[in-house]
Amino acid sequence: MGYWQERNQPYRPGQSVPFKVSRSKIELFMQCERCFWLDVRLKIKRPSGPPFNINKAIDELFKKEFDKYRNDKKPHPLMVEFGVDAIPFEHDQLDTWRETFVGIVSIHKPTNLHVFGGVDDIWVGGDGKLIVVDYKATAKDSDVGIDSAWQISYKRQLEVYQWLLRQNGFDVSDTGYFVYTNGRMDLDGFGDRLEFRTKIIAYKGSDDWIEPVLIKMKQCMDADIVPAVGQAAMGGECDFCSYARSRTELTLKALETRGKSKV
């Protein structure tokens, strides 16, 4: 039985089998060490929101669209419009690299972590370097960009993919791209059709932070005491932990009040 079949097993300190951590688990650690520890050690996960099925559909359609130009070995018209000197990258492992629970893989030897992430797309520039590409979709009145504070997670996502490709021996450009599409809200009606405007936004990434964070993640995983509320690699207090603490405090206060009333 291969270690990839143990994806749903909790982490056991000292285990010899590499432990799988996805790109999203790295992001979870950056947001809250406590939530991360509860997830990997006890398999207690954060409450999940509803699936973004429209975004998923757009991703799949983008992939089909860019694959057509990949087969033709030509740039997509959007790449021409936004001046990107590249064509979609062709590789026999691309479909595997795109799979959510498989993705691009690297075993980080200092921590024995099996790091993986499913990339949306990869292009190759005129200089021969690979370019990481991520598809994003939204719908809002204003123009799309990647400068909001909360979009740091988008940037880290792209940087993890850059790091994974480099760990597999590829020459990867520091500059990646977001293919960001925005649903139009300025039309007169729906009419069973939603129109979009799409931009290609360049982002120069750096993966220098990843290895130090993997070391800290492993130290967190090996600890037998759950991290305190508010202990996060990126600072600030976790909304999920704050809610759980407040709920517990109110429950205990209610039980105490009830107990006094019975005396």
C-alpha positions as CSV (number, residue, x, y, z in Angstrom):
1,M,0.0,0.0,0.0
2,G,1.5,3.3,-1.0
3,Y,1.6,6.4,1.2
4,W,-0.7,8.3,-1.2
5,Q,-3.5,6.0,0.0
6,E,-3.2,7.4,3.6
7,R,-4.4,10.9,2.7
8,N,-7.2,10.8,5.2
9,Q,-5.2,9.5,8.1
10,P,-4.1,11.9,10.9
11,Y,-0.4,12.8,11.3
12,R,1.5,10.7,13.8
13,P,4.7,12.2,15.2
14,G,7.7,10.2,14.2
15,Q,5.9,8.4,11.3
16,S,8.3,7.2,8.6
17,V,5.7,7.5,5.8
18,P,5.7,11.0,4.1
19,F,2.7,13.0,5.2
20,K,0.7,14.7,2.5
21,V,0.2,18.5,2.7
22,S,-1.6,20.3,-0.1
23,R,-1.1,23.8,-1.2
24,S,-4.3,24.7,0.7
25,K,-2.9,23.1,3.9
26,I,0.1,25.4,3.7
27,E,-2.3,28.3,3.3
28,L,-4.3,27.1,6.4
29,F,-1.1,27.1,8.4
30,M,-0.4,30.7,7.3
31,Q,-3.9,31.7,8.4
32,C,-4.0,29.8,11.8
33,E,-1.7,27.4,13.4
34,R,-4.4,26.1,15.7
35,C,-6.8,25.2,12.9
36,F,-3.9,23.6,11.0
37,W,-2.9,21.5,14.1
38,L,-6.5,20.4,14.7
39,D,-6.8,19.4,11.1
40,V,-3.6,17.3,10.7
41,R,-3.4,15.8,14.2
42,L,-7.1,15.2,14.9
43,K,-8.8,15.6,11.5
44,I,-11.1,18.3,12.9
45,K,-11.6,20.5,9.9
46,R,-12.9,24.1,9.6
47,P,-16.6,24.3,8.6
48,S,-16.6,24.5,4.8
49,G,-18.6,26.9,2.7
50,P,-20.7,26.1,-0.3
51,P,-18.9,24.9,-3.5
52,F,-18.2,27.5,-6.1
53,N,-19.6,25.6,-9.0
54,I,-19.8,28.5,-11.4
55,N,-16.1,29.2,-10.8
56,K,-15.3,25.5,-11.3
57,A,-17.2,25.5,-14.6
58,I,-15.2,28.6,-15.8
59,D,-12.0,26.9,-14.8
60,E,-12.9,23.8,-16.9
61,L,-13.9,25.9,-19.9
62,F,-10.7,28.0,-19.7
63,K,-8.7,24.7,-19.7
64,K,-10.4,23.5,-22.8
65,E,-9.9,26.8,-24.5
66,F,-6.2,27.0,-23.7
67,D,-5.8,23.4,-24.6
68,K,-6.9,24.1,-28.1
69,Y,-4.1,26.6,-28.6
70,R,-1.7,24.2,-26.7
71,N,-2.4,21.5,-29.4
72,D,-1.9,24.1,-32.1
73,K,1.3,25.4,-30.5
74,K,0.0,28.9,-30.8
75,P,-0.6,31.7,-28.2
76,H,-4.2,32.3,-27.1
77,P,-5.7,35.6,-28.3
78,L,-5.7,36.9,-24.7
79,M,-1.9,36.3,-24.5
80,V,-1.5,38.3,-27.7
81,E,-3.8,41.1,-26.5
82,F,-2.0,41.5,-23.2
83,G,1.5,41.1,-24.7
84,V,2.5,37.8,-23.1
85,D,5.4,36.3,-25.0
86,A,4.5,32.7,-24.4
87,I,2.4,29.7,-25.6
88,P,0.6,27.1,-23.5
89,F,3.1,24.5,-22.3
90,E,2.7,20.9,-23.6
91,H,3.8,18.1,-21.3
92,D,2.7,14.5,-20.9
93,Q,2.2,15.0,-17.1
94,L,0.0,18.2,-17.4
95,D,-3.3,16.4,-16.8
96,T,-1.8,14.8,-13.7
97,W,-0.5,18.1,-12.5
98,R,-4.0,19.5,-12.8
99,E,-5.6,16.8,-10.7
100,T,-6.8,18.3,-7.3
101,F,-5.6,15.4,-5.1
102,V,-2.5,14.5,-7.1
103,G,-1.0,17.6,-8.7
104,I,2.7,18.5,-8.9
105,V,4.6,16.7,-6.1
106,S,7.8,17.2,-4.2
107,I,9.0,15.3,-1.1
108,H,10.6,17.9,1.2
109,K,13.4,15.8,2.7
110,P,14.1,17.9,5.8
111,T,10.5,17.5,7.0
112,N,9.4,14.3,5.2
113,L,6.4,16.2,3.9
114,H,4.8,15.2,0.6
115,V,3.9,18.6,-0.8
116,F,1.5,18.8,-3.7
117,G,-0.8,21.2,-5.5
118,G,-3.0,21.1,-8.6
119,V,-2.1,23.9,-11.0
120,D,-4.6,25.5,-13.4
121,D,-2.2,26.0,-16.3
122,I,1.4,26.3,-17.3
123,W,2.8,28.3,-20.2
124,V,6.3,28.5,-21.6
125,G,7.9,31.8,-22.4
126,G,10.0,32.8,-25.4
127,D,13.1,32.4,-23.1
128,G,12.1,28.7,-22.5
129,K,11.1,29.3,-18.8
130,L,7.9,27.8,-17.5
131,I,5.2,30.2,-16.4
132,V,2.6,29.4,-13.7
133,V,-0.9,30.5,-14.5
134,D,-3.9,30.6,-12.3
135,Y,-7.5,31.1,-13.4
136,K,-9.7,33.4,-11.2
137,A,-13.4,34.4,-11.6
138,T,-15.6,36.9,-9.9
139,A,-18.5,39.3,-10.6
140,K,-18.4,42.9,-9.5
141,D,-18.9,46.5,-10.7
142,S,-15.2,47.5,-10.4
143,D,-12.3,46.3,-12.4
144,V,-10.4,43.2,-11.2
145,G,-6.9,43.3,-9.7
146,I,-4.7,41.5,-7.2
147,D,-3.8,44.3,-4.9
148,S,-6.3,43.7,-2.1
149,A,-4.9,42.5,1.2
150,W,-7.0,39.3,1.2
151,Q,-5.5,38.3,-2.2
152,I,-2.2,37.5,-0.6
153,S,-3.5,33.9,-0.6
154,Y,-3.7,34.1,-4.4
155,K,-0.1,35.1,-4.6
156,R,1.1,32.5,-2.2
157,Q,-0.9,29.9,-4.2
158,L,1.0,30.8,-7.4
159,E,4.3,30.8,-5.5
160,V,3.8,27.3,-4.2
161,Y,3.3,26.0,-7.7
162,Q,6.4,27.8,-8.8
163,W,8.3,26.2,-6.0
164,L,6.9,22.7,-6.8
165,L,7.9,23.0,-10.5
166,R,11.4,24.1,-9.5
167,Q,11.7,21.1,-7.1
168,N,11.0,18.9,-10.1
169,G,13.9,20.4,-12.0
170,F,12.1,22.9,-14.2
171,D,13.4,26.4,-15.0
172,V,10.5,28.6,-13.8
173,S,10.0,32.3,-14.4
174,D,9.5,34.5,-11.3
175,T,6.6,36.1,-13.2
176,G,3.3,34.2,-13.3
177,Y,-0.1,35.3,-14.5
178,F,-3.6,35.4,-13.3
179,V,-6.3,34.9,-16.0
180,Y,-8.9,36.9,-14.2
181,T,-12.4,37.1,-15.5
182,N,-15.2,39.4,-14.3
183,G,-18.9,38.8,-14.8
184,R,-20.6,41.9,-16.3
185,M,-23.2,43.6,-14.2
186,D,-23.8,46.5,-16.5
187,L,-26.1,44.7,-18.9
188,D,-29.9,45.2,-19.2
189,G,-30.8,41.6,-18.3
190,F,-29.8,38.0,-17.9
191,G,-31.5,36.2,-20.8
192,D,-29.9,32.9,-19.8
193,R,-26.5,34.3,-20.6
194,L,-23.7,35.7,-18.4
195,E,-21.0,37.8,-20.1
196,F,-17.5,38.3,-18.9
197,R,-14.5,40.6,-19.4
198,T,-11.1,38.8,-18.9
199,K,-7.7,40.3,-18.1
200,I,-4.3,38.7,-17.8
201,I,-2.5,40.1,-14.8
202,A,1.2,39.6,-14.2
203,Y,2.6,38.9,-10.8
204,K,6.3,38.5,-9.9
205,G,6.5,35.9,-7.2
206,S,9.1,34.7,-4.7
207,D,9.1,31.2,-3.1
208,D,11.8,32.1,-0.5
209,W,9.2,31.8,2.3
210,I,8.1,28.3,1.5
211,E,10.9,26.1,3.0
212,P,11.1,28.0,6.3
213,V,7.3,27.7,6.6
214,L,7.5,23.9,5.9
215,I,10.0,23.6,8.8
216,K,7.6,25.6,11.1
217,M,4.7,23.4,9.9
218,K,6.5,20.3,10.9
219,Q,7.4,21.7,14.3
220,C,3.7,22.5,14.8
221,M,2.6,19.0,13.7
222,D,5.1,17.4,16.1
223,A,3.9,19.4,19.1
224,D,1.5,17.6,21.5
225,I,-0.1,20.8,22.7
226,V,-2.6,22.6,20.5
227,P,-1.4,26.1,19.5
228,A,-3.1,29.0,21.3
229,V,-5.9,31.0,19.7
230,G,-4.5,33.8,17.5
231,Q,-1.2,32.1,16.9
232,A,-0.9,32.5,13.1
233,A,2.1,32.7,10.8
234,M,0.6,35.8,9.1
235,G,-0.5,37.4,12.3
236,G,-4.0,38.4,13.5
237,E,-6.7,36.3,15.1
238,C,-8.5,33.5,13.4
239,D,-12.3,34.1,13.0
240,F,-13.0,30.4,13.3
241,C,-11.1,30.2,16.6
242,S,-12.6,33.4,17.9
243,Y,-16.1,32.1,17.2
244,A,-15.3,28.7,18.9
245,R,-13.9,30.4,22.0
246,S,-16.8,32.8,22.3
247,R,-19.3,30.0,21.9
248,T,-17.6,28.0,24.6
249,E,-17.4,30.9,27.0
250,L,-21.1,31.7,26.5
251,T,-22.1,28.0,26.9
252,L,-20.1,27.7,30.2
253,K,-21.6,30.9,31.5
254,A,-25.1,29.6,30.6
255,L,-24.5,26.3,32.4
256,E,-23.1,28.2,35.4
257,T,-26.1,30.4,35.5
258,R,-28.5,27.5,35.2
259,G,-26.6,25.7,38.0
260,K,-27.0,28.6,40.4
261,S,-30.6,29.0,39.6
262,K,-31.3,25.4,40.7
263,V,-29.6,25.9,44.1
